[in-house]
Amino acid sequence: MKIGLIAPLLVCAVALFAADDPFVGTWKLNVAKSKFQGEPPPQSETVTIAADGKVSVTGSDNKGQPVEWSFMGTPGGTATITGIPDSTVMETRKGNTVEHTWTMGKSSMKGHGVLSKDGKTMTYTLQGTNSEGKKIKNTEVYEKQ
């Protein structure tokens, strides 16, 4: 096979994979339907998952201060989080589920997300300890926009 044909084939393969990836899109946190234990909820949060694997988070924390961070998803690998010092995430997606291992400074957490059958809602549970050592256990409900 000629080298010049490899790049277009890779682009097509990535596009087909992205088209089948039910996580790709924009997801908005429904704070009213979510439960936060051990820390106050953010005022708002929007997660955008791009076809190339980039995950971007924007919103306002519990005090109304802007929040913005991102990472480039690396299947089965660890990614550095831009916008949060000393932080990484390992992500694994399979079917309609996603698993995360988060490390942010002294905090470590495990996350597990499940998409609804219609693909319009994702329920994400997050458990671990925050930077002060307090246990957190959240059930976060995101709606696809």
C-alpha positions, 0 to 999 in steps of 0.5 A: 500500500502506498504511504499517501493512502494511509493518512486518508484511511486513518482519517476515515477510520477515526471518523467512523469510530467517532460516529459510533461513539455515543459519548461524543457531543455536549453534555450539561450537568443537571444539578437538580437531579444530581446528588453531591456528598462531601462537597458543594455542587457546582453552579453549572458544568458543561462537558464537551467530548470531541470526536478526536477524544478531547474532553473540555469542561466549562462552568461555574464552581459552587461560588460562581467562579469560572471553571475551565479545564480539559484533557486529550483522552488516551484510551487505556492511557494516562492524560495530563489535565490542562487547567488543573495543576498536578492532575491526571486522568486515565480513561477507558470507554466500552460500549455505553460505559466510561471509567476514570481514575482521577488524580488531582494533587492529593486527591484521588477518585474513581468515576463510572459513567453509564449512558441511558439506552436512548443515549440522551442521559449519562449518570456518572458516579464519582467516589474518592477523597478531595484535597483535604482528605474528605470523602466524596460520593457524587451521583451526577446526571448529565443531559446531552444537548 
